[in-house]
Amino acid sequence: MASLPQFQSAYSTSGNQDYMIKAHVCDVQAYDSLYQRLISRIDLADVSARFAMKELKYITELPLL
């Protein structure tokens, strides 16, 4: 993943999916290209995708308690 700059973050998760990867791409064709590059490097059994339609909130600042 370090060699694919579109990946912003990755998480190991509980539930049906084992991992969640956050990537930034400009369109569906760019997603498909990234997906093809990923599956050519890693043996994956199943892949599902979700796309954000609109960013509602994004912050990096944490509140001081």
C-alpha positions in Angstrom: 0.0 0.0 0.0 2.9 2.3 0.6 3.6 2.4 -3.2 0.0 3.5 -4.0 -0.4 7.2 -3.0 -4.2 7.2 -3.6 -4.6 5.3 -0.3 -5.1 7.7 2.5 -5.6 5.3 5.4 -6.3 1.6 6.2 -8.0 -0.2 9.1 -8.3 -3.7 10.3 -12.0 -4.1 11.1 -14.5 -6.4 12.9 -17.6 -7.7 11.1 -18.1 -9.0 7.6 -15.1 -7.1 6.1 -11.6 -7.7 7.4 -10.1 -4.3 6.2 -11.3 -0.9 5.3 -9.2 1.2 3.0 -9.8 4.9 2.4 -8.6 6.1 -1.0 -9.0 9.3 -3.0 -9.7 9.0 -6.7 -11.1 11.5 -9.2 -13.7 9.2 -10.9 -14.9 5.6 -11.4 -12.2 4.9 -14.0 -9.5 6.0 -11.6 -11.0 3.7 -8.9 -11.0 0.8 -11.4 -7.4 1.4 -12.2 -6.5 1.5 -8.5 -8.5 -1.6 -7.9 -6.8 -3.5 -10.8 -3.4 -2.5 -9.4 -4.3 -3.6 -5.9 -5.6 -7.1 -6.9 -2.6 -7.7 -9.2 -0.4 -7.3 -6.1 -2.5 -9.0 -3.3 -4.6 -12.2 -3.5 -8.1 -11.1 -2.4 -11.1 -13.4 -1.9 -13.8 -10.7 -2.0 -13.9 -7.0 -2.5 -16.7 -4.6 -1.9 -16.7 -0.8 -2.4 -18.6 2.2 -1.1 -18.3 5.6 -2.6 -18.8 8.9 -0.7 -21.1 11.2 -2.6 -20.5 14.3 -0.5 -18.2 15.2 2.3 -20.3 16.4 5.3 -17.5 17.0 7.8 -13.7 16.5 7.9 -11.5 17.6 10.7 -8.1 16.7 11.9 -8.2 18.7 15.1 -9.0 16.8 18.3 -10.7 18.4 21.3 -8.6 19.0 24.4 -10.2 17.4 27.4 
